[in-house]
Amino acid sequence: MSTASPTGTPAPGQLTFVAPRRAKPARHLADLTMAERRAAVAELGEKPFRADQLSRHYFDKLNGEPATMTDLPAAAREKLGTALFPKLLTSVRELTTDNGTTRKTLWRLFDGALVESVLMRYTDRTTMCVSSQAGCGMNCPFCATGQAGLTRNMSTAEIVEQVVAGARALAAGEVPGGPGRVSNVVFMGMGEPLANYKAVIGAVRRLVEPSPSGLGISARGITVSTVGLVPAIGKLADEGLPVTLALSLHAPDDELRDTLVPINTRWKVSEVLAAAWDYAAKTKRRVSIEYALIKDINDQEWRADLLGKLVKNKLVHVNLIPLNPTPGSKWTASRPEDERAFVRRLEYHGVPVTVRDTRGREIDGACGQLAAAE
Ligand code: SAH
């Protein structure tokens, strides 16, 4: 026998190193609740208050480098650093546009998987658009991420680290406009957040919990965007987290939505909208209906009319997104006059509607373009 068995047991007398197949990213401080952090620190033979010190370094000072945490004894830094601050994200490439106020980062994860995040600074807010999965399994034909399929779920800390990295760049004054903070987080990067429910909820909790437990971002500034996984929307409504729900509808009729958002074959337009209205009733939060306008596919006035009838008099806002064509796609954005007519039709029904800007388009950082092509 010349190779180790698949179970990792070497043949007798053979010097073989079988690398452990780590299926999951290593545990990080940001994966843990405050109580879990104290327990983890105690398990390593350190006083539980060290967990508070570490948390302040990470969530207040945005410092993830244990070697620089000089208020901890050197031995503790080494031990706790190794155990709670594994390197999760490595920046592979950074692209900026809009005079540096839009910035996309391509990250490599521990296992080589690639994901992207985008920072967008406006005059009154700064939004981080984060990924929740490497790839995506929802297979929407107009979305760049959907074409590549799902690689794996991200961990809570891998999600949080994207926001911390943005917060760090802002705090350091690296983004034009002076030192600033992250005010909004949208789960509109790669992945279907509600298909990675547990890790995403963990990340949302870390984002909203006040210091030293988390980053202290207002739940109202956080948007979870979904294709419409109905049971998970129901669960989210019961979390007691008033985050904004964005529902990627893209078509008001099942026939078309079955093709644009294939999960519609499982949960129909009527079911997904019912879940959205339940969400709005429970959280008192306005639900955002996302609708990518695709020329001659879903932008007809009769569809605007049908959409208007379905959502009128609800706690809702319709967000029209001019399609960002993905490479090789036959589809493109609607004609300006069709877009205007679509808006007018919704306004006729009294539905609040806006057309989303397409920031980051030049750096493939706009909605649905995050594909991590390398
Ligand atoms: N999986 C989640 C979140 C990620 S995508 C979801 O589907 O909601 C974030 C938003 O961008 C979704 O509304 C998605 O439908 C939209 N989107 C995807 N590809 C797009 C494209 N090429 N042009 C415009 N919007 C797109």
Residues whose N, C-alpha, C, O or C-beta is under 5 A from the ligand:
A	BS01	SAH	F142 C143 A144 F187 M188 G189 G191 E192 P193 S225 T226 V227 S248 E290 A292 I321 P322 L323 N324 P325 C367 G368
